[in-house]
Amino acid sequence: MPTVHLIAADGSRTTLQARRGQSLMKAALAGDVDGIAADCGGCLTCATCHVYVAADWFAKLPAPSRDERAMLEMTASERRPGSRLSCQIALDDALEGLTVELPPAQY
């Protein structure tokens, strides 16, 4: 079970255990993490599960798809080089300890 760390815009930190293969978005929703709206439920149509992936983790993720890159153009908060949609991050043992920051707004 990969452990993931989510840092809210106010600096508070949540640590979760996720199932292998589970999306970061689903793990955050199951853990009642504020700051992940996930309006579309992970269908890649809303950009309300936007996160900032820490630089040292970004290279360990597969490249975002064209559809994800397009949705990242619609985020409510500033897009950064480490911006990803958490619905598109499948958690596995290689992502043990993954750390992401939550943006100040998803709408």
C-alpha positions in Angstrom: 0.0 0.0 0.0 1.7 3.2 -1.1 1.8 6.1 1.3 1.1 9.5 -0.1 1.4 13.0 1.4 -0.9 15.9 0.5 -0.1 19.4 1.6 -3.0 21.8 1.7 -2.6 25.4 0.6 -2.6 26.4 4.3 0.4 24.1 4.9 -1.5 21.4 6.8 -0.5 17.9 5.8 -2.4 14.7 5.3 -0.8 11.3 5.0 -2.8 8.4 3.4 -2.4 4.8 2.6 -3.7 4.0 -0.9 -4.3 0.7 -2.7 -2.0 -0.2 -5.5 -3.5 0.9 -8.8 -5.8 3.4 -7.1 -5.8 7.0 -8.5 -4.4 9.7 -6.2 -7.8 11.4 -6.6 -9.7 8.3 -5.4 -7.3 7.9 -2.4 -7.8 11.6 -1.5 -11.6 11.3 -1.7 -11.6 8.1 0.4 -9.5 9.9 3.0 -11.9 12.9 3.1 -9.1 15.3 2.0 -10.4 18.9 1.5 -9.1 20.5 -1.6 -9.8 17.8 -4.1 -13.3 18.4 -5.6 -13.2 15.7 -8.3 -16.5 16.9 -9.8 -16.3 14.5 -12.8 -15.3 11.5 -10.7 -12.1 10.9 -12.5 -13.4 11.1 -16.1 -10.9 13.7 -17.1 -13.5 16.4 -17.8 -13.3 18.9 -15.1 -9.8 19.7 -13.7 -11.1 20.0 -10.1 -8.5 17.4 -8.9 -5.5 19.6 -9.8 -2.4 19.0 -7.7 1.2 20.3 -7.8 3.6 17.3 -7.9 6.9 17.9 -6.1 9.8 18.2 -8.5 11.6 15.1 -7.3 8.4 13.0 -8.0 7.4 14.6 -11.3 9.9 12.6 -13.3 8.7 9.3 -11.8 5.2 9.8 -13.3 4.3 8.9 -16.8 3.9 11.9 -19.1 0.5 13.5 -19.1 -1.7 12.6 -22.0 -2.9 15.1 -24.5 -6.3 15.2 -22.9 -4.8 15.8 -19.5 -2.6 18.6 -20.8 -5.8 20.2 -22.4 -7.7 20.0 -19.1 -4.7 21.5 -17.2 -5.4 24.6 -19.3 -8.7 25.0 -17.4 -7.5 24.8 -13.8 -8.9 27.4 -11.4 -5.5 27.9 -9.7 -2.2 28.8 -11.4 -0.8 26.1 -13.6 2.8 25.2 -12.7 5.4 23.0 -14.2 4.5 20.2 -11.7 0.7 20.5 -12.3 -1.1 17.3 -12.8 -4.7 16.0 -12.4 -4.8 13.5 -9.5 -7.3 11.3 -11.3 -4.5 10.5 -13.8 -1.9 9.5 -11.2 -2.1 5.7 -10.6 -0.4 4.8 -7.4 2.0 2.0 -7.1 5.0 0.9 -5.1 7.3 3.2 -7.2 5.3 6.2 -5.8 5.8 5.2 -2.2 6.0 8.6 -0.3 4.7 10.7 -3.2 4.2 14.3 -2.0 1.8 16.7 -3.7 0.6 20.2 -2.9 -3.1 21.2 -3.3 -3.8 24.5 -5.0 -5.7 27.2 -3.1 -8.9 26.7 -5.3 -10.4 24.1 -7.6 -13.2 26.3 -8.9 
